[in-house]
Amino acid sequence: MPVIELSTVIRAPRERVFDLARSIDAHQVSTKGTQERAVAGVTTGLIGMNEAVTWEARHFGVRQRLTVRVTAFTLP
């Protein structure tokens, strides 16, 4: 199975990094190459507990949709 790994070094307080990790806008900027975009659910701002987002992107020439729901997290 193919694996896609994205690593980012951020010199910032943990709270800021946590918010960036759940930022719909920051994710879309970081995935411009695949034209990934939020198409349903939370489509901008910060995603929170029990919220969902549906992403659409083109990977390996195939358009795909993925829906993700936040079911648990621990604030820093």
Backbone as CSV, one residue per row, in Angstrom:
resi,resn,N_x,N_y,N_z,CA_x,CA_y,CA_z,C_x,C_y,C_z
1,MET,0.840,-1.170,0.000,0.000,0.000,0.000,0.889,1.239,0.000
2,PRO,0.586,2.220,-0.846,1.366,3.467,-0.847,1.188,4.230,0.469
3,VAL,2.240,4.894,0.879,2.205,5.705,2.094,2.570,7.130,1.733
4,ILE,1.761,8.073,2.182,2.060,9.488,1.990,2.391,10.051,3.361
5,GLU,3.580,10.606,3.488,4.011,11.155,4.771,4.371,12.612,4.589
6,LEU,3.863,13.465,5.470,4.139,14.888,5.423,4.707,15.311,6.770
7,SER,5.887,15.902,6.771,6.516,16.393,7.996,6.740,17.881,7.885
8,THR,6.438,18.584,8.957,6.626,20.025,8.994,7.249,20.414,10.328
9,VAL,8.317,21.178,10.295,8.944,21.683,11.513,8.377,23.067,11.773
10,ILE,7.832,23.255,12.969,7.224,24.538,13.326,7.819,24.992,14.651
11,ARG,8.437,26.139,14.632,8.981,26.706,15.869,7.931,27.656,16.435
12,ALA,7.071,27.091,17.281,5.962,27.863,17.849,5.482,27.160,19.116
13,PRO,4.708,27.859,19.929,4.145,27.229,21.132,3.229,26.051,20.761
14,ARG,3.137,25.065,21.654,2.320,23.874,21.408,0.876,24.205,21.057
15,GLU,0.317,25.207,21.710,-1.079,25.577,21.458,-1.272,26.018,20.008
16,ARG,-0.324,26.773,19.499,-0.391,27.244,18.110,-0.249,26.072,17.140
17,VAL,0.665,25.163,17.427,0.869,23.995,16.576,-0.383,23.113,16.584
18,PHE,-0.991,22.948,17.754,-2.225,22.156,17.857,-3.322,22.760,16.980
19,ASP,-3.477,24.074,17.042,-4.486,24.738,16.208,-4.162,24.604,14.720
20,LEU,-2.878,24.682,14.356,-2.504,24.492,12.951,-2.822,23.074,12.480
21,ALA,-2.660,22.097,13.365,-2.928,20.702,13.000,-4.403,20.461,12.701
22,ARG,-5.288,21.271,13.276,-6.719,21.089,13.011,-7.307,22.220,12.160
23,SER,-6.434,22.994,11.530,-6.854,24.089,10.663,-7.139,23.587,9.251
24,ILE,-8.360,23.745,8.817,-8.745,23.367,7.456,-7.975,24.233,6.453
25,ASP,-7.870,25.511,6.730,-7.194,26.449,5.819,-5.713,26.114,5.662
26,ALA,-5.022,25.840,6.765,-3.592,25.511,6.700,-3.375,24.217,5.926
27,HIS,-4.260,23.250,6.099,-4.123,21.986,5.375,-4.262,22.199,3.868
28,GLN,-5.219,23.022,3.475,-5.412,23.275,2.048,-4.198,23.974,1.437
29,VAL,-3.586,24.883,2.168,-2.374,25.554,1.677,-1.238,24.540,1.528
30,SER,-1.133,23.598,2.478,-0.021,22.641,2.455,-0.176,21.563,1.384
31,THR,-1.365,21.448,0.788,-1.603,20.389,-0.198,-2.000,20.951,-1.561
32,LYS,-1.498,22.128,-1.881,-1.833,22.745,-3.175,-1.486,21.849,-4.357
33,GLY,-0.425,21.072,-4.245,0.015,20.225,-5.348,-1.016,19.200,-5.788
34,THR,-1.847,18.743,-4.849,-2.885,17.763,-5.175,-4.252,18.430,-5.298
35,GLN,-4.259,19.751,-5.202,-5.508,20.524,-5.269,-6.532,20.006,-4.266
36,GLU,-6.050,19.606,-3.084,-6.939,19.107,-2.043,-7.790,20.249,-1.526
37,ARG,-9.079,19.966,-1.351,-9.968,21.013,-0.852,-11.068,20.396,-0.018
38,ALA,-11.532,21.161,0.960,-12.644,20.733,1.806,-13.940,21.018,1.055
39,VAL,-14.785,19.993,0.884,-15.994,20.146,0.082,-17.275,19.969,0.885
40,ALA,-17.179,19.489,2.124,-18.385,19.318,2.951,-17.989,19.315,4.420
41,GLY,-18.964,19.550,5.275,-18.701,19.624,6.714,-18.007,20.936,7.036
42,VAL,-17.025,20.877,7.905,-16.241,22.066,8.256,-15.295,22.337,7.090
43,THR,-15.480,23.445,6.397,-14.670,23.713,5.204,-13.707,24.882,5.388
44,THR,-13.709,25.505,6.551,-12.784,26.594,6.832,-12.631,26.716,8.351
45,GLY,-11.535,27.309,8.782,-11.310,27.504,10.208,-10.804,26.241,10.891
46,LEU,-11.056,26.138,12.206,-10.575,25.011,13.001,-11.652,23.956,13.143
47,ILE,-11.293,22.708,12.912,-12.228,21.611,13.140,-12.174,21.242,14.611
48,GLY,-13.321,20.908,15.172,-13.394,20.605,16.596,-13.986,19.235,16.871
49,MET,-14.177,18.961,18.146,-14.697,17.686,18.608,-16.042,17.364,17.957
50,ASN,-16.199,16.124,17.489,-17.415,15.605,16.861,-17.779,16.309,15.560
51,GLU,-16.847,17.032,14.957,-17.083,17.657,13.663,-16.397,16.825,12.579
52,ALA,-16.880,16.988,11.346,-16.330,16.222,10.231,-15.999,17.150,9.071
53,VAL,-15.097,16.684,8.213,-14.750,17.388,6.984,-14.601,16.334,5.890
54,THR,-15.087,16.656,4.709,-14.883,15.790,3.550,-13.900,16.480,2.627
55,TRP,-12.809,15.770,2.323,-11.750,16.273,1.452,-11.897,15.665,0.070
56,GLU,-11.577,16.468,-0.948,-11.509,15.965,-2.313,-10.141,16.325,-2.856
57,ALA,-9.490,15.360,-3.512,-8.151,15.594,-4.065,-7.903,14.631,-5.209
58,ARG,-6.842,14.914,-5.943,-6.419,14.013,-7.011,-5.055,13.462,-6.598
59,HIS,-4.998,12.145,-6.373,-3.759,11.454,-6.030,-3.525,10.367,-7.067
60,PHE,-2.328,10.336,-7.618,-1.962,9.322,-8.609,-2.937,9.320,-9.787
61,GLY,-3.432,10.509,-10.152,-4.331,10.647,-11.292,-5.773,10.268,-11.024
62,VAL,-6.100,9.930,-9.799,-7.450,9.493,-9.451,-8.072,10.488,-8.473
63,ARG,-9.267,10.985,-8.801,-9.970,11.874,-7.882,-10.536,11.036,-6.738
64,GLN,-10.289,11.496,-5.512,-10.714,10.745,-4.333,-11.420,11.662,-3.354
65,ARG,-12.298,11.081,-2.556,-12.948,11.795,-1.455,-12.709,11.019,-0.172
66,LEU,-12.466,11.757,0.905,-12.227,11.164,2.210,-12.953,12.011,3.245
67,THR,-13.761,11.364,4.072,-14.438,12.073,5.154,-13.782,11.689,6.467
68,VAL,-13.451,12.695,7.275,-12.771,12.512,8.542,-13.599,13.153,9.640
69,ARG,-13.770,12.437,10.764,-14.475,12.981,11.925,-13.528,12.994,13.113
70,VAL,-13.502,14.093,13.865,-12.697,14.185,15.076,-13.503,13.527,16.200
71,THR,-12.967,12.441,16.735,-13.677,11.705,17.794,-13.009,11.840,19.151
72,ALA,-11.758,12.316,19.172,-11.063,12.518,20.446,-9.841,13.376,20.214
73,PHE,-9.526,14.213,21.173,-8.244,14.903,21.181,-7.987,15.452,22.567
74,THR,-6.727,15.724,22.845,-6.320,16.269,24.134,-5.679,17.617,23.885
75,LEU,-6.244,18.658,24.453,-5.658,19.991,24.311,-4.295,20.033,24.973
76,PRO,-3.349,20.770,24.384,-2.009,20.856,25.000,-2.065,21.640,26.296
